[in-house]
Amino acid sequence: SLRSLPNIDGHSFVINRQGILIASSSEQSLTAPIAQAISEISSASQRISAVNSRDRLTRHIAQHLGDRFGNLEQVNQSYFFRLEDPQGKYFIKVFPLQLSQDRFKSVVKRHKVANSSESQAGSQNDLDILQKLDLLTIIAIDESAFTSELNRNTIMVILLCGLAAIVAIVIGSITA
């Protein structure tokens, strides 16, 4: 999770195309465990909508995506934006997460070979769940995680330039 990374204040979460939280790196508990949430992708009524999340940043990002796209089905490729929030500025990246048709066919082929002697009812149900897998992964990183290092480096460059200028003046006046 992002909380375990040193010096990076970030947040990540996964939502389905209806805006329902599937997983989150925040302390907020989801109403269903992640494995159960994925297996119940069609019964989103038990879970929390991202726009109703208790986490302020999750709520703000979900509202921005709703305003920008209207319908989350419209997010077909990665989307990057900068979000200003009362508690900070964030870089946000949204990634669609879905199984391509080619990849799905490959999984089906391997699944049929592996389960040729087993019951097909359970395996077909697993394949139906995989085919419905169409989620959005959202990663938010606090801008200060990047700008603090840039600011530190900028100060160092200015100090080194000033020192070089002083050395050049001293050497120039000695040789003159």
Secondary structure, DSSP 8 states (H G I E B T S, - for coil): -GGGSTT--EEEEEEETT-BEEEESSS---SS-HHHHHHTTT-GGGS-BGGG-SSHHHHHHHHHHHHHHSSGGG--S-EEEEEEETTEEEEEEEEEEE--HHHHHHHHHHHHHHTSSS-HHHHHHHHHHHHH-EEEEEEEEETHHHHHHHHHHHHHHHHHHHHHHHHHHHHHHHH-
